[in-house]
Amino acid sequence: MLWVLLGGLGIYITESLGLNAAQKGLMVAVPILSGSLLRVPLGLLGDRFGGKRVGAAMLAFLFLPLTLLWLTAASLPALLVIGLMLGTAGASFAVALPLASRSYPPQRQGLVMGIAAAGNSGAVITNLLAPLLAERIGWRNVFGLATGPLAIVLIAFVLLARDNTAQPKGQPISNYLCILKQSDLWWFCLFYSVTFGGYVGLSSFLPLFYRDQYSVAPITAGYLTALTALSGSLARPLGGYLADRAGGARVLSVLLALIGAAYLLAAQLPSLELMTAIITGGSVCLGLGNGAVFQLVPQRFRHQLGVATGVIGAIGGVGGFLLPNLLGQIKQASGSFRHGFLVLALAALICAWPARASQRWQRSVPSPVEALEEI
């Protein structure tokens, strides 16, 4: 929730500071960049020192950027630096998912991991509540108010979370360096950049897009963005199910083509009602694509599952940083979002063919117990 808070408050912040389109895109994108790249080091630290200790330290650290945004942030450079710090919240998955996985027996892994992954829904909460609160108390005070829920989560985490005494030995850094040489890994990073990157990038940038393109009220922009974020979040588990039934490569290729088609339609900049339907439908495809990607990963990297997941999550998530920047920069240069959506459409459509052609990824899937032992 916290790492997309700049996006949820983006309209108020950018209008208060007088930022242009390119600066708007950069401001909401920087937390996504740090949140993605910090996943691998936080995962390594969690393996080394225990997920509970690292998770508690990460939550405690987040009081610093929230307090700075509340009391001091008054310029774009300050927002960018503090935004990088706030992005630490987005790396929490690298600690939370292994901690949850190792605390429950294999027969409960589906439910446990599904609940843990539901943290994506924080984008929905942010876009629903942040504009409402900003209207009442001002955008700066929203960051101060956010320290309250953070304190509750920190206390609950310290009291309730527990490290598994049988926690497996963490992966050495050499394993991460070795897997980087495998070309298939980079294809998965590319696909994840389009799917997850598209989801989190749109969740952060859409309030600004709706405001600039359709002049809607900030609260309305938040509601529309929350609808999109909710649709994508709910679709993610279904993507894995469809991939199990029809084949991950086939499903992913179709979804990437549909994502490209959605961006092409969005490039026409239709009415607000039609654009909302297009973006929401595209978000469903992005969520389904997230699930399909990670249905394929254990088939290709059966014996390197933990390492591959960490690298794909980190590097692939950078797509969420690129999307707001791309739309903002092109809007600044051309005066229209049209060409930005066309570039996004081209990227998705280009990815659809290699996803369909790479049937070698569809191998026998390890059992849940085997997969967990390899993480």
C-alpha positions in Angstrom: 0.0 0.0 0.0 2.7 2.5 1.0 4.9 2.2 -2.1 2.0 3.4 -4.3 1.0 6.2 -1.9 2.7 8.8 -4.0 0.6 7.7 -6.9 -2.6 7.8 -4.9 -1.8 11.4 -3.8 -0.2 12.3 -7.1 -2.8 14.8 -8.3 -2.6 16.8 -5.1 1.2 16.7 -4.9 1.9 17.6 -8.5 -0.6 20.4 -8.6 0.8 21.8 -5.3 4.4 21.8 -6.6 3.5 22.7 -10.2 5.1 19.6 -11.8 5.0 19.0 -15.6 3.9 15.7 -17.2 7.5 14.2 -17.3 8.1 15.1 -13.7 4.7 13.6 -12.7 5.6 10.3 -14.3 9.0 10.2 -12.6 7.7 11.1 -9.2 5.2 8.2 -9.0 7.7 5.8 -10.6 10.7 6.0 -8.3 9.2 4.0 -5.4 8.4 1.2 -7.9 12.0 1.1 -9.0 13.5 0.8 -5.6 10.8 -1.6 -4.4 11.6 -3.9 -7.3 15.4 -3.8 -7.1 15.5 -4.2 -3.4 13.7 -7.5 -3.5 16.9 -9.6 -4.1 19.0 -8.0 -1.3 16.1 -8.1 1.2 15.5 -11.7 0.3 19.2 -12.5 0.9 19.1 -10.7 4.2 15.9 -12.6 5.2 17.6 -15.9 4.5 20.7 -14.9 6.4 19.2 -13.2 9.5 15.6 -14.5 9.5 12.5 -13.1 7.9 11.0 -11.8 11.2 14.1 -9.7 12.1 14.5 -8.3 8.6 10.8 -7.7 8.2 10.6 -5.8 11.4 13.6 -3.6 10.5 12.1 -2.8 7.1 8.8 -1.8 8.7 10.5 0.4 11.3 12.6 2.0 8.5 9.4 3.1 6.7 8.6 5.6 9.5 11.5 7.7 8.2 10.2 8.4 4.6 6.6 8.8 5.8 7.8 11.4 8.4 9.9 13.2 5.9 7.1 13.4 3.4 4.8 14.6 6.1 7.0 17.4 7.4 9.7 18.4 4.9 9.1 17.4 1.3 8.7 20.6 -0.7 10.5 20.0 -4.0 10.8 17.4 -6.7 14.4 16.4 -5.8 13.3 15.8 -2.2 10.3 13.8 -3.3 12.5 11.6 -5.5 15.0 10.8 -2.8 12.3 10.1 -0.2 10.3 8.2 -2.8 13.2 5.8 -3.3 13.2 5.2 0.5 9.4 4.7 0.5 9.8 2.0 -2.2 11.3 -0.3 0.4 7.7 -1.2 1.2 7.4 -2.8 -2.2 10.2 -5.1 -1.5 8.4 -6.6 1.5 7.2 -9.5 -0.7 10.8 -10.9 -0.7 10.5 -11.3 3.1 6.8 -11.9 3.5 6.3 -14.7 1.0 9.2 -17.0 2.2 8.2 -16.3 5.8 4.6 -17.3 5.2 5.6 -20.3 3.1 8.0 -21.8 5.7 5.5 -21.3 8.5 2.8 -23.6 7.2 2.7 -27.2 6.0 2.7 -28.0 2.2 -1.1 -28.9 2.1 -1.9 -25.3 3.1 0.6 -23.6 0.7 -2.0 -22.6 -1.9 -4.2 -20.7 0.7 -1.3 -19.2 2.6 0.5 -17.9 -0.5 -2.7 -16.6 -1.9 -3.4 -14.6 1.2 0.2 -13.3 1.3 0.1 -12.3 -2.3 -3.1 -10.4 -1.7 -0.9 -7.6 -0.6 -1.2 -6.3 -4.1 -4.7 -5.2 -3.1 -3.0 -2.4 -1.2 -3.1 -0.4 -4.4 -6.9 -0.6 -4.2 -7.0 0.7 -0.7 -4.6 3.5 -1.4 -6.5 4.9 -4.4 -9.8 4.7 -2.6 -8.8 6.3 0.7 -5.8 8.6 -0.1 -7.8 11.2 -2.2 -10.6 11.3 0.3 -8.2 11.9 3.2 -6.3 14.5 1.2 -9.5 16.5 0.6 -10.1 16.6 4.3 -6.7 17.0 5.9 -4.3 17.9 3.1 -1.9 15.6 1.2 1.0 16.1 3.6 -1.0 15.0 6.6 -2.0 11.8 4.9 1.6 10.6 5.1 1.6 11.4 8.8 -1.7 9.6 9.2 -0.2 6.6 7.5 2.3 6.1 10.3 -0.7 4.9 12.5 -1.5 1.8 10.4 2.2 1.2 9.9 2.7 1.1 13.7 -0.2 -1.3 14.1 1.3 -3.6 11.4 4.7 -3.4 13.0 3.4 -4.3 16.4 1.3 -7.2 15.1 4.2 -8.5 13.0 6.6 -8.5 16.0 4.1 -10.3 18.2 2.7 -12.8 15.7 5.3 -13.6 13.1 7.7 -16.4 13.7 10.7 -17.8 11.9 10.7 -21.4 11.1 13.4 -23.2 13.0 13.9 -25.5 10.1 14.5 -22.6 7.7 16.6 -23.8 4.8 20.0 -22.3 4.1 19.8 -19.2 1.9 21.0 -19.0 -1.6 24.6 -17.8 -2.1 25.1 -14.7 -4.3 27.0 -16.9 -6.9 23.7 -18.6 -7.7 22.1 -15.3 -8.7 25.1 -14.4 -10.9 25.1 -17.9 -12.5 21.4 -17.8 -13.4 21.8 -14.4 -15.1 23.6 -16.2 -17.9 20.5 -18.1 -19.0 18.6 -16.4 -21.8 15.2 -17.8 -20.7 15.4 -15.9 -17.5 15.5 -12.6 -19.4 12.5 -13.6 -21.4 10.6 -14.2 -18.1 11.8 -10.8 -16.9 10.5 -9.2 -20.0 7.1 -10.9 -19.8 6.9 -9.9 -16.1 7.8 -6.3 -17.0 4.8 -6.2 -19.3 2.4 -7.9 -16.9 3.3 -7.0 -13.3 5.1 -3.8 -14.4 2.0 -2.8 -16.4 -0.3 -3.5 -13.4 1.7 -1.6 -10.8 2.7 1.2 -13.2 -0.9 1.9 -14.2 -2.0 1.7 -10.6 0.4 4.5 -9.8 -0.1 6.7 -12.9 -3.8 6.4 -13.7 -5.0 9.1 -11.3 -2.7 11.6 -13.0 -3.8 10.3 -16.5 -7.5 10.6 -15.7 -6.9 14.1 -14.3 -4.8 15.4 -17.2 -6.8 13.7 -20.0 -10.4 14.0 -18.7 -10.2 16.7 -16.0 -12.0 14.5 -13.5 -12.0 15.3 -9.8 -9.1 13.7 -7.8 -11.6 11.5 -5.8 -13.2 10.2 -9.0 -9.7 9.5 -10.5 -9.0 7.5 -7.3 -12.2 5.5 -7.6 -11.5 4.6 -11.3 -8.0 3.6 -10.5 -9.1 1.5 -7.6 -11.5 -0.4 -9.9 -8.6 -1.1 -12.3 -6.3 -2.2 -9.5 -9.0 -4.5 -7.9 -9.7 -6.1 -11.3 -6.0 -7.0 -11.9 -5.5 -8.2 -8.3 -8.4 -10.5 -8.4 -7.4 -11.9 -11.8 -4.0 -13.0 -10.8 -4.9 -16.4 -9.2 -7.2 -17.2 -12.1 -4.2 -16.7 -14.5 -2.3 -19.5 -12.8 -5.4 -21.8 -13.0 -5.9 -21.1 -16.7 -2.2 -21.8 -17.4 -2.5 -25.1 -15.6 -5.5 -26.1 -17.8 -4.5 -24.8 -21.2 -0.7 -24.5 -21.0 1.2 -21.5 -19.6 3.0 -20.5 -22.9 -0.3 -20.6 -24.8 -2.2 -18.6 -22.3 0.5 -16.1 -21.8 0.9 -15.4 -25.5 -2.9 -14.8 -25.9 -2.9 -12.5 -22.9 0.1 -10.5 -24.2 -1.8 -10.1 -27.5 -4.9 -8.9 -25.6 -2.8 -6.5 -23.5 -1.4 -5.1 -26.7 -4.9 -4.7 -28.2 -6.1 -2.9 -25.0 -3.2 -0.4 -25.3 -4.0 0.1 -29.0 -7.6 0.9 -28.1 -6.5 3.2 -25.2 -4.3 5.1 -27.7 -7.4 6.3 -29.4 -8.2 8.2 -26.2 -12.0 7.6 -26.3 -14.6 8.9 -23.9 -14.0 8.5 -20.2 -16.5 5.7 -19.9 -15.0 3.7 -22.8 -11.5 4.3 -21.6 -12.3 3.1 -18.1 -13.7 -0.1 -19.6 -10.6 -0.6 -21.8 -8.2 0.0 -19.0 -10.1 -2.2 -16.6 -10.2 -5.0 -19.2 -6.5 -4.6 -19.8 -5.8 -4.8 -16.1 -7.6 -8.1 -15.9 -5.3 -9.4 -18.7 -2.3 -8.0 -16.8 -3.4 -9.8 -13.7 -4.0 -13.0 -15.5 -0.6 -12.6 -17.2 1.1 -12.4 -13.8 -0.3 -15.7 -12.8 0.6 -17.3 -16.1 4.2 -16.2 -15.9 4.7 -17.7 -12.5 3.0 -20.9 -13.6 5.8 -21.3 -16.2 8.8 -20.3 -14.0 8.9 -23.6 -11.9 8.7 -25.6 -15.1 11.8 -24.0 -16.6 13.8 -23.4 -13.4 12.7 -26.4 -11.3 16.0 -26.7 -9.5 16.6 -22.9 -9.2 13.1 -21.8 -8.3 13.9 -19.5 -5.4 16.7 -17.7 -7.2 14.7 -17.4 -10.5 11.7 -16.0 -8.7 13.8 -13.4 -6.9 15.5 -12.2 -10.0 12.4 -12.1 -12.1 10.5 -10.3 -9.4 13.3 -7.7 -9.1 14.2 -7.1 -12.7 10.7 -7.6 -14.1 9.2 -5.2 -11.7 11.3 -2.4 -13.3 8.7 -2.3 -16.0 6.5 -0.6 -13.4 9.1 2.2 -13.2 9.3 2.5 -17.0 5.6 2.8 -17.7 4.8 6.0 -15.8 8.0 7.5 -17.1 7.2 6.6 -20.7 3.7 8.0 -20.6 4.9 11.2 -18.8 7.8 11.9 -21.0 5.9 11.3 -24.2 3.0 13.5 -23.0 5.5 16.2 -22.2 7.2 16.0 -25.6 4.1 15.5 -27.8 1.3 16.9 -25.8 -0.7 13.7 -26.0 -0.8 10.3 -24.3 -1.6 8.6 -27.6 2.0 7.8 -28.6 2.8 6.5 -25.2 0.0 3.9 -25.4 1.2 2.9 -28.9 4.7 2.2 -27.6 3.2 0.0 -24.8 1.0 -1.8 -27.3 4.0 -2.5 -29.5 6.0 -3.9 -26.6 3.2 -6.2 -25.5 2.6 -7.5 -29.1 6.3 -8.1 -29.7 6.4 -10.2 -26.5 3.4 -12.3 -27.6 5.3 -14.3 -30.3 8.3 -15.6 -28.2 5.9 -16.5 -25.4 3.9 -18.7 -27.8 6.9 -20.2 -29.5 8.7 -21.2 -26.3 7.0 -24.5 -25.7 10.2 -25.9 -24.1 9.3 -24.1 -20.9 6.3 -26.4 -20.5 7.9 -29.3 -18.6 6.7 -31.4 -15.7 5.8 -29.2 -12.8 7.4 -30.1 -9.4 5.2 -31.0 -6.6 4.5 -28.3 -4.0 6.8 -30.0 -1.5 9.6 -30.2 -4.1 9.1 -26.6 -5.0 9.2 -25.4 -1.4 12.4 -27.4 -0.7 14.0 -25.6 -3.6 13.1 -22.1 -2.5 
